[in-house]
Amino acid sequence: MSAFQSLRQWVANSTVAHVGFAFIVMGGWAVFANRDHSEPEMLLAGIVQGTISALLTLGLKKFLESFSARLKGLAALIVPPLMTAGSILIILFAAHTIADTPEIWATIAFPFTVSTTYAVIYNWGLWRRNHG
């Protein structure tokens, strides 16, 4: 196995890599979304979003696996991603409201879309494996 393949495999399977990626990318997005505001506001939005994204990344996959296995039929396909989407939206909105993020909706739109898309696709794969 080449060094590149080893690195690619580590990145694909590493919790540390996934959490770090979530922090950097989603935190960076929040800084960008608040670029028309003061530097402290931009940085706080980035730190808040990066931290939330990192922590959510830790739990999202495990929650989907656990909850999907407890349900049957179409409920196993539909309910887990709906629950994660609703929970994530509430968490993001509450955290950025508390942090007084200037551009809340612009800040949370991308992370919410990415996490919800991930939840739908990953859960669909779980459902197909368990019901297909």
C-alpha positions, 0 to 999 in steps of 0.5 A: 500500500502506498503512502497516499493510500495509507493516508487516505484510509486513515482519513476515511476511518479516523474519528480525529480526522473527521472531527478536525475537518468538521471544526476547520471547515464549518468554523471557517464557513461561519467566519466567512458568513460573518465577514461583514462584521467585526473580527471578534464577532467573526472569530466567535462565530467560527469557534462556536460553529467549529466546536458544535460541528466537531461535537456533533460529528462525534455523535451523529453517526453513532446515533443514526446506527443505534436509533435506526436499528431500533425501528422497523420498516419506513420508520427506520428510514424516515425518523432518524434523519428527521430527529437529527435534523430537528435536533441539529437545527435547534442546537445550532440556532440556540448556540449562535443566539447565545453567542450573539452571532450576527448572521445566524441563518447564513452561519447555520445554513451550510452546516445544517445542510451538510449534516442533514444530507449526511444523515439522510444518505448514511441512514438510507444505507443503513436501512438498505442493509437492514431491509434490503 
